[in-house]
Amino acid sequence: MSDLDPGMLADYVIGIAERAGGEILNVYQGDFHVETKDDDSPLTAADRAAHACISLGLRELTPQVPVLSEEDGFPDFEERRHWPRYWLVDPLDGTKEFIKRNGEFTVNIALVEDGVPVLGVVHAPVLARSYLGVLGEGAERRDEGGRTRIATRALGDAPLTLVVSRSHRDAAVDRLLERLPACETTSVGSSLKFCLVAEGLADLYPRFGPTSEWDTAAAQCLVEAAGGAVTRVDGTPLRYNRKASVLNPDFLAYGDPAHDWTRYLEGFALNER
């Protein structure tokens, strides 16, 4: 058992995410330069400022817990594999949406224990909205209207709602659409796709294509705390810090775990990465 209580840490972590969101907005509201990282993904001063803010805040909050952030070097797997818990952070998820200035970007902070995200915070700076998930305790949305408990929805007679990436839609998603019952689709950037599932506004978010563990951990916790699930396409749980690579396999995030979503994926090649 952990000697850290994720529920007790929640308010502090939301505060850290919101401060990082303020740093991001300071850059967003002005002119900024876009660099390209070694993996061809974009990088801005907002990514760096949010990373610095979050790293400082988490290290002050829990000095004994390592922080693994997209915008920082990280230890070899031989060291990481022995971590019983750690913070997994994407300081600015959706940099492409940030550059497009469409507001669909987030700050993601997760506490991972033994490969499982147990606390997840997703903050959307432009929306002035934060989402919180504590595994086993539930999920909520916080905004100017206050705190609202959220939950995923069970499938009913209405058409399915599928949420897809705005900037990373894959041809495999279109093949999946051909296999699903009648459904509607909506596009959004960053981890806000998971948030729609967690709030019961969408039923399924399939992702076929590269993502990293910091892209998904916080939002996975949110979906699972709200009653849903995030699994690999073979139905096994998505887990973290199990291999040297930080790339995720293909996965599904869905609101109704009682439904067999994997049956629509027979014949789809698994991407193990």
N, C-alpha and C positions, 0 to 999 in steps of 0.2 A: 504493500500500500504506500501511496505517496504521503510525504509529510507536508505537502502543499495542498491547500483546499482551493480548487479552481473557482468555486463560487465566491470565495472571499477575495480572490484576486480580480474578479471581473470588473468592478468599478474602476480600479486602478488602470487596468489594461485599456478600457474604453477611453479613459482620460489621456493615456499615452497616444492612442490612435487618433483621437481628436486633435491633440496638439500637432501631431505629424500632418494631419489634414490641413491645419492652419498654415504650416510651412509650405505645403503643396500649393495652396491657394495663393500665397504670396507670389509664387513663381507664375502660376497659371494666369493671373490677372495682368501680367506684364509681358514683355518680350523675352523669349528664351531661346537658347541655342540647343540644337538636337545633335547628339553624338551617336556613333554606332559602335556597339560592343563587339567583341570577338565573334559572338554567335549571330551577328547581324541584327540583333534586337536594338531598339532605340534607348537612349539614356539622356536624361535632362538633369538640370540642377535640382528639380523637384524630387527626383529619385534619391539624390544624394542627401538633400536636406532632411527628407523623411527618414531615411536610414539612420542618419546621425541622431535624430530626435528619439527614434524608437530604441536604438541600441543603448543610448544613455539611460532612458527611462526604465527599460527592462533590467539592465544591470544594477541599477539602484534598487529596483523592486525585489529582485531575486538574484543577488550576487553569485549564488552557487549554481545557477542554472545556465548552461551555455545558450548562446543566441546564434542561430543560423539564418542569415539574411541573404536575399538575392544579390544585394549590392555590397557584398563583402566576400573576401576569400573564406573558404571553409576547410576544416581539417580533413585529412584522408579518412577513408571509411574505417580503417583499422582503429582509429581513435573514436570516431563517431559511433561506431557499432556498440560501444560500451556505455553510451549515455543512457541512463534510465529515463530521463526526461530532458526536454530542451524546448526553447522557443523557436518556432519556424515562422519566418517573416517575409512578406513581400511588401516593401515600403510603398510601392506605387504599382498596383496591378492594373494593367490597361494603359500602358504608356502611349500606345497608338491612339487610344481614345482621348487621352490627355492632349496629344499633339493636334488631334482633330478638333479639340475644344467642344466636344459634345457632352461632357460631364459624366460619362459612363466609366469612371475609374474609381478604384477603392484602395484602402489601406487594409492589409490582411495580417493579423497576428494570431498565431495558434500556440497553445501549449500541448506538446505531444508527449505521451507517456507510453513506453513500451510499444511504440509504433502506432498508437491510437490517439487522434486529436481529442482532448478532453475539455478544452476551452477554446472557443473561437470567437474573434471579434472581426467584423467587417465594417469599415467606416467609409461612407460615400461623402466626400467633402462638399461637392457642389449641391448635393441633396440635403446636406446638414442632417444626415441620418446615420445611425449606427445599428448594427445587428449583433446580437449576442447569443451564443449557444454554449451551454454547460451540459456536458453529457450526463444524462440521468436526472437533470434538473429542469430542462426545458429551454425554450428559446424566446427571445423578445426583440422587438424593434423599438428604438428610441429616437424620437424626433421632437419637433416643436409641439406636437400633440401629447407628449409624455411617453410613458412606457406602455407598450401593447404586447401582450402575449401572442405568439404566432404559432401556427401548426400547419403541417402539410395536410393535403386533402385526400380522401379516399376516392377511387374512381367511381363515377356514376354513369348516368345515361348520356351526359353531355359529351361533345367531342373532346378528344384529348387536346391539351395544349403543350406543344413542344417548344422549348426555348433553345435557340441556337446562337452561336457566336456571331457578333457583328463583323469582326475582322478576320476570323479564322474558320469560316465555314468550309467543311470538307465534303468531297463528292460522296463519301460513305453516308453522310447524313441524308442526302437525297435518296440513296438506295434504301435506307431505313424507312424513310417516309413512304416508300412504295409498299412496304410490308405492314405498316401500322394501320389500324382502323382509322376511320375519318378523324382528322386532327387539324388543328390550327397551329401556325407557327408564329413566334415572335422573336426578334433579334435584339440583343443587348450586349454590351461589352463587359469585360472583366468578371469578377466573381458575383456581380449582380445577377447573373444567370442562376446561380445556386439560390440566391435570396428569393427569387420569384418562386422557386420550388418550395423553399422553406415557409413562405407566406401562404402557400396554397393557391397561388396565382398561375402556376404551371405544374404540369405533371411529370415532365421528363426533360432532362438536359443530357444528351449524349455527346461525348467528346471523342472523336477519332482523330488523332494527330497530337503533335508534341505539346505537352505541358510539363511544368516542373512541380516538385512537391510543395514549394512555397506558394504556388498558384492556387492550390486546392485545399490545404489542410484546415485553415480557419473556416472556410465555407462548408467543408464536409462536416465539421463539428456542428455548424449551424443547422444543416439539413437533418443530421441524425438526431440532434437534440429536439428538433421540431417534429420528429416522428418518421422521417424518411430514411433513405439509405443511399450510400455512395459505394458502388462496387465496380470491380473489373467486369468486362463484358461476359465472363464466364460465371458471374454471380458471386465470386469470392470477394471479401471486403478489401477495399483499397487501404493499404498500410504504408508506413513511412519508415525511412532509415533502415531498410532491409537489404540494401545493396549499395555498391559504390556509386552508381549513377543516381542522380536526383531527378531523372526523368520519370514521369508516370507512364503506366500502360494506358491503353484506351479504357474509358470508364463510362459509367452511367450514373447520374444522380436522379433519383426519383422520389416522389412523395408517398406512394402507396406500396410498401414492401410486400403486401399480400398478393400483389399481381406479379406474374412471372414475365418480367421484361426480357429475360434472356432468350425466350423462345422466338423473338423476332430477329435474333442475331445468328441463327444457324447458318453456317457457311461463311460468316465474317471471319477474316484472319485476325488472330490476336496479335497485337503489337506489344511485345514484352518490354522493349527498351530497357 
